[in-house]
Amino acid sequence: MLEVLQLEKARSLTDEALRIAPESADAQLLDTLLHVISADDRSASARLSELMSRDPGALAVARLAVVVLSAGHRPAEALEVARSLLRASPADADLVEAIVELRLETHPLMLPYRPLQRFGWTGGAVIWVVGVVGIRALASVSPPAGLVAGAVWFAWVIGSWIVPPLLRRYLRRAGA
């Protein structure tokens, strides 16, 4: 049911499986994934830590959860799962790199650039068009206000090129 995104049915089947066989690794794994999907971070983190300590094979599924959450534009949840994974295997360089990228995505300095993160080139194109049209319209009404808006917009554009690489470098050095 989880594969076809029937989450309510998957939850009821998983609850029944846990009632029948509470020690079943598969049922616990599905329960963890359902907690992650439903954004129940505390339960998911606790269940994931417990599951990884008992079943090292669950690491692959937890990695998959990180990828799915990240692709689903839920970087904060993906970061929590990735940090739990890092506690289980601290020498994994790929995991450290993933945590740096997730930390970059969730960092407060990246808040003004969320449309670019979320929508990519399309978001960038829309922002450029709206910025140019908005600044020209504002400048025709009030040239000083148009100049200020243009300077702010230009600073935002330059920041979108400069802030992410510098912040990424800082996070790598600081250990994210």
C-alpha positions in Angstrom: 0.0 0.0 0.0 2.9 2.3 0.7 4.2 1.9 -2.9 0.9 3.1 -4.3 0.7 5.9 -1.7 -2.4 4.5 0.1 -1.1 5.9 3.3 -4.2 5.3 5.5 -4.3 1.6 4.4 -0.6 1.3 4.8 -0.8 2.7 8.4 -3.6 0.3 9.4 -1.8 -2.7 7.9 1.4 -1.7 9.6 -0.4 -1.2 12.9 -1.9 -4.7 12.6 1.5 -6.2 11.7 3.0 -4.6 14.7 0.2 -5.9 16.9 0.6 -9.4 15.6 4.5 -9.4 15.5 5.9 -6.4 17.4 9.5 -7.6 16.8 9.1 -7.8 13.0 11.9 -5.8 11.4 9.8 -5.2 8.2 6.8 -3.9 10.2 9.1 -1.6 12.2 10.7 -0.4 9.0 7.3 0.4 7.5 6.2 2.1 10.7 9.3 4.3 10.6 8.7 5.2 6.9 5.1 6.1 7.6 6.1 8.3 10.6 8.6 10.0 8.3 6.1 10.5 5.5 3.5 11.8 8.0 6.0 14.3 9.4 5.9 12.8 12.9 9.6 13.7 13.5 9.9 12.6 17.1 8.4 9.1 16.6 10.3 8.7 13.3 13.6 9.7 14.8 13.2 7.4 17.8 12.0 4.5 15.7 14.8 5.0 13.2 17.5 5.1 15.9 16.1 2.0 17.5 15.7 0.2 14.2 19.2 1.0 12.9 20.8 -0.1 16.2 19.1 -3.5 15.8 19.1 -4.0 12.1 22.0 -2.5 10.0 20.2 -3.5 6.8 17.7 -0.7 7.6 20.4 1.8 6.7 19.7 1.5 3.0 16.0 2.2 3.6 16.8 5.1 5.8 19.0 6.5 3.0 16.1 6.1 0.7 13.9 8.0 3.1 16.4 10.9 3.0 16.3 10.9 -0.8 12.5 10.8 -0.9 12.1 13.5 1.7 14.6 15.7 0.0 12.9 15.2 -3.4 9.6 16.0 -1.7 10.9 19.4 -0.7 11.0 18.4 3.0 14.7 19.1 3.7 14.3 19.6 7.5 12.9 16.1 7.9 15.5 14.7 5.5 18.2 16.4 7.6 16.9 14.7 10.8 17.0 11.3 9.2 20.4 11.9 7.7 21.8 13.0 11.1 20.4 9.8 12.7 22.2 7.9 9.9 25.4 9.7 10.6 25.2 8.7 14.3 25.0 5.0 13.1 27.9 5.3 10.6 30.1 8.4 11.4 32.8 7.7 8.8 30.5 7.9 5.7 31.8 10.8 3.6 28.8 10.7 1.2 26.4 11.1 4.1 28.4 14.0 5.5 28.2 15.7 2.1 24.4 15.0 2.0 24.0 16.6 5.4 26.0 19.6 4.3 23.7 20.1 1.3 20.6 19.6 3.5 21.9 22.0 6.1 22.6 24.5 3.3 19.0 24.1 2.1 17.6 24.7 5.6 19.9 27.5 6.7 18.2 30.8 7.5 20.5 32.7 5.2 19.1 30.7 2.3 15.5 31.8 3.1 15.4 34.6 0.4 16.6 32.1 -2.2 13.9 29.4 -1.5 12.1 30.0 -4.8 15.3 29.3 -6.6 15.9 26.1 -4.6 12.3 24.9 -5.0 11.6 25.8 -8.6 15.1 25.9 -10.1 15.6 27.7 -13.5 11.8 28.3 -13.8 11.8 30.1 -10.5 14.8 32.1 -11.5 13.2 33.1 -14.8 10.0 34.2 -13.1 11.9 36.2 -10.6 13.9 37.9 -13.3 10.8 38.8 -15.3 8.8 40.0 -12.2 11.9 42.0 -11.0 12.5 43.8 -14.3 8.8 44.5 -14.9 8.2 45.6 -11.3 11.2 47.8 -11.2 10.4 49.5 -14.5 6.8 50.1 -13.3 8.0 51.4 -10.0 10.6 53.7 -11.6 7.9 55.2 -13.9 5.8 56.1 -10.9 8.7 57.2 -8.5 12.3 57.2 -9.9 13.9 57.2 -6.4 11.8 54.2 -5.3 12.6 52.4 -8.6 16.3 53.0 -8.0 16.1 51.6 -4.4 14.1 48.6 -5.6 16.6 48.1 -8.4 19.5 48.2 -6.0 17.8 45.7 -3.6 16.9 43.4 -6.4 20.4 43.6 -7.8 21.9 42.8 -4.4 19.5 39.8 -4.1 20.7 38.5 -7.5 24.3 38.9 -6.6 23.7 37.3 -3.3 22.0 34.3 -5.0 25.3 33.7 -6.8 27.6 34.4 -3.8 25.8 33.2 -0.6 25.3 29.5 -1.5 28.9 28.6 -2.3 30.3 30.6 0.6 27.8 29.1 3.0 28.5 25.6 1.7 32.2 26.1 2.3 31.6 27.4 5.8 29.3 24.4 6.6 31.9 21.9 5.4 34.5 23.5 7.6 32.2 23.8 10.6 31.0 20.2 10.3 27.4 21.2 9.5 
